[in-house]
Amino acid sequence: MTLEQQKDRETVLELARKVVELAKSDEYEARRKRWRDVNGLRKPDRFPVYCRPVGAWAELLPANMLTCKDPFCRNIEYNLRMRLIKHEIGDDDPLEPYWTVGVAFDQHTPHTWGVPINYVSPNTPGGAYRYDPPLKTEADFDKLKLPEYTYNEEKTKKSLAQMQEFFGDVMEVRLSCGIPLHPGLANYASSLRGLDQLMYDMSDRPDLVHRLMKHLQEGILKAMKEYEDSGMLTLNNTGAMYCSDPPRNDAKIGNIKLKDLWGQTESQEFQEVSPKMWEEFLLSYQIPILSKFWLVSYGCCENLTRKINGVLKIPNLRIFVSSAWTDLAKVAEAVGDRYTIMWRQKATDVVFGDLDSIRKHLDEGMKIVKGCYVQIVLRELQTLNGNNQRLKEWADIAKEISAKYA
């Protein structure tokens, strides 16, 4: 190790010490309890508040704030500084005092579904890409394959040992292993067939949609079982939104099953599809996958107002995600105190609105969900419009309003 690399390592270790000290503090245990209570359908001291900067990290943590030169150290530095910035923002993000290393698996299909998925890049920075779907004709459906994964013990042990040696006794290093494929189906279907064509197919060629969804469902279930059979799954009841009581007290790596894990999915690509067609072409294929999990969260940015009853058909549902476009009052009436509501905020209103409007919106919303269990969540931020204090301001107001209605 060169002198510069040693200096970079010391920089990172000092950041790690700060993170560990914070994560082990009473404040962070109180945050974790807040999440465990609301997700366990128990009344917390106040409802938890969380923001996820996403694209706004470029403003909160620009590259010139990093000091490490070595690429390996620089990546770790970035991660740890993100955690410390979240501490300064002051939401209920529950920092953990450890570093995670992903369990390594080898994928044996050249492409996940047997065909390459391509995208057409935007012409302007920050613009939206569009799909270049491989399933252009019915004959192309014959090219579809099922994904195949096997656990790579050698690669996993090597990665774990590397990080344990790097952190020494400063920060614990743990393995992390979740399922490889998202159980939502819709995103895969859209990227394989094209979103526009998928919409037409539901009317013109429903047989092709059923064929595709059945294939995706089979592939996801197969991949989930391969990961489960490896014995390497780890619990995912930590972190914001899904921090909760453990599924059982003796759960540990080696004996963890899918029925011990949270499952999360949504139906964003089916936003404009009628409730009946959504249930036929998507939800009916999602439920057998979701049923494998312990508890489930459903929804993201889509409007689920007309689909509330369908979502409630998921047998192990725990979190109903009510987006900024979903009618919160109708969700609250339907779920009562039987589920947790993840109440999503509209990022544009938070970033470009004034603080009085933010306060009014939160206050009115908390009146609507009286008697419910609620998370107040702000995600999908792409910019802070140059106001790096806005997230702290939002978190402070959200915590104040949450406490008011505790």
C-alpha positions in Angstrom: 0.0 0.0 0.0 1.4 3.4 -1.0 1.6 6.3 1.3 -1.2 8.0 -0.6 -3.4 4.9 -0.3 -2.6 4.7 3.4 -3.7 8.3 3.9 -6.9 7.6 2.0 -7.6 4.6 4.2 -7.2 6.7 7.3 -9.6 9.2 5.9 -12.2 6.5 5.3 -11.7 4.9 8.7 -12.2 8.2 10.5 -15.5 8.6 8.6 -16.4 5.0 9.5 -15.8 5.7 13.2 -18.2 8.7 13.1 -20.9 6.6 11.4 -20.5 3.7 13.9 -20.7 6.1 16.8 -23.9 7.7 15.5 -25.5 4.5 14.6 -25.0 3.0 18.1 -26.4 6.1 19.8 -29.7 6.3 21.6 -31.0 8.7 19.0 -30.6 6.0 16.2 -32.1 3.3 18.4 -35.1 5.6 18.9 -35.3 6.0 15.1 -35.3 2.2 14.6 -37.9 1.7 17.2 -40.1 4.3 15.4 -40.0 2.3 12.2 -40.4 -1.1 14.0 -43.5 0.2 15.7 -45.2 1.7 12.7 -44.5 -1.3 10.6 -45.6 -3.6 13.4 -48.9 -1.7 13.6 -48.1 -0.3 17.0 -48.3 3.4 17.8 -44.9 5.0 17.8 -43.8 8.2 19.7 -44.5 9.9 16.3 -44.7 8.7 12.7 -41.3 8.3 11.0 -40.1 10.8 8.4 -37.7 9.9 5.6 -36.3 11.5 2.5 -34.3 9.9 -0.3 -32.2 12.4 -2.4 -31.7 10.1 -5.4 -30.6 12.5 -8.2 -30.1 15.4 -5.8 -26.9 13.8 -4.4 -25.0 15.5 -7.2 -25.8 18.8 -5.3 -25.5 17.5 -1.8 -22.2 15.7 -2.4 -20.4 16.9 -5.5 -17.2 15.1 -6.5 -15.0 18.0 -5.3 -16.1 17.3 -1.7 -14.3 14.0 -1.8 -10.6 13.9 -0.7 -9.5 10.3 -1.5 -7.6 9.7 -4.7 -7.6 5.9 -4.7 -10.7 4.8 -6.6 -11.4 2.0 -4.1 -11.2 4.3 -1.1 -13.1 7.1 -2.9 -16.1 4.9 -3.5 -16.3 4.0 0.2 -15.7 7.6 1.2 -18.7 8.6 -0.9 -21.0 6.1 0.7 -19.9 7.1 4.3 -20.3 10.8 3.5 -23.8 10.2 2.2 -24.7 8.7 5.6 -23.2 11.6 7.5 -25.1 14.1 5.3 -28.3 12.3 6.0 -27.5 12.7 9.7 -27.3 16.4 9.1 -30.6 16.5 7.3 -32.1 15.0 10.4 -34.8 12.7 9.0 -35.4 9.3 10.5 -33.0 7.4 8.2 -31.8 4.6 10.6 -28.1 4.4 10.1 -26.5 1.0 10.8 -23.1 0.6 12.3 -21.8 -1.9 9.7 -20.7 -2.2 6.0 -22.4 -4.7 3.7 -20.8 -6.9 1.1 -23.1 -8.5 -1.6 -23.1 -12.2 -1.9 -21.8 -13.2 -5.4 -23.8 -15.2 -7.8 -23.0 -16.2 -11.4 -25.7 -15.7 -14.0 -25.6 -18.4 -16.7 -28.0 -17.0 -19.2 -26.1 -14.5 -21.6 -29.0 -12.1 -21.1 -31.4 -12.3 -18.1 -34.3 -13.3 -20.3 -32.4 -14.7 -23.3 -32.5 -11.6 -25.4 -30.6 -8.3 -25.1 -32.6 -5.3 -23.9 -31.5 -2.1 -25.5 -32.4 1.6 -24.9 -32.3 4.7 -27.1 -30.5 7.4 -25.2 -31.9 10.9 -24.9 -30.5 13.8 -27.0 -30.4 16.1 -24.0 -28.6 15.7 -20.6 -31.1 14.4 -18.0 -33.7 13.5 -20.7 -35.6 10.3 -20.8 -34.5 7.2 -22.7 -36.9 5.0 -24.6 -37.1 1.3 -25.1 -35.7 -0.6 -28.1 -37.6 -3.8 -27.3 -36.3 -7.2 -28.6 -39.7 -8.8 -28.9 -40.9 -7.1 -32.0 -42.7 -10.0 -33.6 -44.5 -13.1 -32.2 -41.7 -15.2 -33.5 -39.3 -13.3 -31.2 -41.1 -14.7 -28.1 -39.5 -18.1 -28.9 -36.1 -16.6 -28.1 -37.1 -16.1 -24.4 -35.1 -18.0 -21.8 -35.4 -18.5 -18.1 -32.6 -17.0 -15.9 -30.2 -19.3 -14.1 -28.0 -18.4 -11.1 -25.5 -20.3 -8.9 -23.8 -19.1 -5.7 -20.1 -18.2 -6.2 -18.5 -19.1 -2.8 -15.0 -18.2 -3.8 -15.8 -14.7 -5.0 -18.0 -14.0 -2.0 -15.4 -15.0 0.5 -12.7 -13.0 -1.3 -14.9 -9.8 -1.3 -15.8 -10.3 2.4 -12.2 -10.8 3.4 -11.1 -7.7 1.5 -13.5 -5.5 3.3 -12.9 -7.0 6.7 -9.1 -6.4 6.2 -9.8 -2.9 5.1 -12.0 -1.9 8.0 -10.3 -3.9 10.7 -12.0 -3.5 14.0 -13.4 0.0 13.1 -16.5 -1.2 11.4 -18.2 -4.6 11.2 -18.6 -6.1 7.8 -21.7 -8.3 7.0 -22.8 -10.2 4.0 -26.0 -9.1 2.2 -28.1 -11.2 -0.1 -31.6 -10.4 -1.5 -33.4 -11.8 -4.5 -31.9 -11.0 -8.0 -35.0 -10.0 -9.9 -37.7 -7.5 -9.0 -41.1 -9.2 -8.6 -43.0 -6.4 -10.3 -43.0 -7.9 -13.8 -44.2 -4.7 -15.5 -40.8 -3.2 -16.0 -39.4 -6.3 -17.6 -42.5 -6.7 -19.8 -42.2 -3.1 -20.9 -38.5 -3.3 -21.7 -38.9 -6.6 -23.6 -42.0 -5.7 -25.6 -42.1 -1.9 -25.5 -44.5 0.0 -23.3 -46.7 1.3 -26.2 -46.9 -2.2 -27.8 -47.7 -3.8 -24.4 -50.7 -1.5 -24.1 -51.9 -2.4 -27.6 -51.4 -6.1 -26.9 -53.7 -6.1 -23.9 -56.5 -5.3 -26.4 -55.3 -6.8 -29.7 -53.2 -9.8 -28.5 -54.0 -10.6 -24.9 -52.6 -14.1 -25.5 -49.1 -12.6 -26.0 -49.3 -10.6 -22.8 -50.4 -13.7 -20.9 -47.5 -15.6 -22.5 -45.0 -13.0 -21.5 -46.2 -12.5 -18.0 -46.3 -16.2 -17.4 -42.7 -16.5 -18.6 -41.6 -13.7 -16.4 -43.4 -15.0 -13.4 -41.8 -18.5 -13.9 -38.4 -16.9 -14.3 -38.6 -14.8 -11.2 -39.9 -17.7 -9.1 -37.1 -19.9 -10.4 -34.5 -17.3 -9.6 -35.9 -16.7 -6.1 -35.8 -20.4 -5.4 -32.2 -20.7 -6.6 -31.2 -17.9 -4.2 -33.2 -19.4 -1.4 -31.7 -22.9 -1.9 -28.2 -21.4 -1.7 -28.7 -20.7 2.0 -27.2 -17.3 1.5 -30.3 -15.0 1.9 -30.1 -12.3 4.6 -32.8 -10.5 6.3 -34.0 -7.2 4.8 -35.9 -5.7 7.8 -33.4 -2.9 8.3 -33.1 0.6 6.8 -35.7 3.2 6.1 -39.3 2.2 5.2 -38.8 -1.5 5.9 -37.1 -1.5 9.3 -39.2 -3.9 11.4 -39.3 -6.6 14.0 -37.5 -9.7 12.8 -39.7 -12.4 11.3 -38.5 -14.8 13.9 -35.8 -14.6 16.6 -33.6 -17.5 15.3 -33.3 -16.2 11.7 -29.7 -16.0 10.6 -27.8 -16.6 7.4 -28.0 -20.3 6.5 -31.6 -20.8 7.6 -33.3 -17.7 6.1 -36.1 -18.4 3.6 -38.2 -16.2 1.3 -41.0 -16.3 3.9 -38.6 -14.3 6.2 -38.2 -11.4 3.8 -40.0 -8.2 2.9 -41.2 -8.1 -0.7 -41.7 -4.8 -2.5 -43.3 -4.2 -5.8 -45.5 -1.8 -7.8 -47.4 -1.2 -11.1 -46.1 2.0 -12.4 -46.1 1.0 -16.1 -49.8 0.0 -15.6 -50.7 3.5 -14.4 -53.3 4.1 -17.2 -54.5 0.5 -17.4 -58.1 -0.1 -16.1 -58.4 -1.9 -12.7 -59.9 -4.9 -14.4 -57.1 -5.2 -17.0 -54.4 -4.4 -14.3 -55.7 -7.3 -12.2 -55.9 -9.7 -15.2 -52.5 -8.9 -16.8 -50.4 -7.9 -13.9 -51.7 -8.4 -10.3 -52.8 -12.0 -10.9 -49.2 -12.8 -11.9 -47.6 -10.7 -9.1 -49.6 -12.3 -6.2 -48.2 -15.8 -6.5 -44.7 -14.2 -6.3 -45.5 -11.9 -3.5 -47.1 -14.7 -1.5 -43.7 -16.3 -1.1 -42.6 -13.4 1.1 -43.2 -12.6 4.8 -44.7 -9.1 4.4 -45.2 -7.0 1.3 -45.2 -3.3 0.2 -47.1 -2.4 -2.9 -47.0 0.8 -4.9 -44.6 3.6 -5.9 -45.4 6.7 -8.0 -48.5 5.4 -9.7 -52.1 6.5 -8.8 -53.7 3.6 -7.1 -57.0 5.3 -6.2 -59.1 3.1 -8.5 -57.1 0.0 -7.6 -57.2 0.1 -3.8 -59.5 -3.0 -3.5 -57.2 -4.9 -5.8 -54.1 -4.1 -3.8 -55.9 -5.3 -0.6 -56.2 -8.7 -2.2 -52.5 -9.3 -1.6 -52.7 -11.8 1.3 -49.5 -10.6 3.1 -49.7 -6.9 2.4 -48.4 -4.7 5.2 -47.5 -1.4 3.5 -49.9 0.4 1.1 -47.8 3.0 -0.8 -50.0 6.1 -1.3 -48.3 8.2 -3.9 -48.8 12.0 -4.3 -51.4 11.2 -7.0 -53.4 8.6 -5.0 -56.4 9.8 -3.0 -55.1 9.7 0.5 -58.5 9.9 2.1 -59.8 6.9 0.2 -56.7 4.9 1.1 -57.1 5.8 4.8 -60.7 4.8 4.7 -60.0 1.5 3.1 -57.0 0.4 5.1 -57.8 1.8 8.6 -55.5 0.4 11.2 -55.0 -2.9 9.4 -52.0 -1.8 7.3 -49.3 0.8 7.3 -49.6 3.7 4.8 -46.4 5.0 3.2 -47.6 8.5 2.4 -45.4 9.8 -0.5 -44.8 13.5 -1.0 -44.6 15.3 -4.3 -40.9 16.2 -4.8 -41.6 19.2 -7.0 -43.9 20.7 -4.3 -41.2 20.3 -1.7 -38.3 21.6 -3.9 -40.1 24.5 -5.6 -42.8 25.3 -3.0 -42.7 27.6 0.0 -42.4 26.3 3.6 -45.8 27.5 4.5 -47.4 25.4 1.7 -45.3 22.4 2.8 -46.5 22.8 6.4 -50.1 23.2 5.3 -50.0 20.1 3.1 -48.5 17.9 5.8 -50.9 19.2 8.4 -53.9 18.5 6.2 -52.6 15.0 5.4 -52.1 14.1 9.0 -55.7 15.0 9.8 -56.8 12.7 7.0 -54.9 9.7 8.3 -55.9 10.0 11.9 -56.2 6.5 13.4 -53.9 5.0 10.7 -50.3 3.9 10.9 -48.2 6.2 8.6 -44.8 6.7 7.2 -44.1 10.2 5.7 -41.8 9.6 2.7 -40.2 11.9 0.2 -38.4 10.2 -2.7 -37.6 10.5 -6.4 -35.8 13.9 -6.0 -33.8 14.8 -9.1 -32.7 18.3 -8.0 -32.8 20.7 -5.0 -32.8 23.7 -7.3 -29.7 25.0 -5.6 -31.3 25.0 -2.1 -29.3 22.3 -0.2 -31.1 23.2 3.0 -34.5 22.3 1.7 -34.4 18.7 2.8 -33.5 19.6 6.4 -36.2 22.3 6.3 -38.7 19.7 5.1 -37.6 17.1 7.6 -37.9 19.5 10.5 -41.4 20.5 9.5 -42.5 16.9 8.8 -41.2 15.8 12.2 -42.9 18.7 13.9 -46.3 17.9 12.3 -45.9 14.2 12.9 -45.3 14.9 16.6 -48.3 17.2 16.7 -50.5 14.3 15.7 -48.7 11.6 17.7 
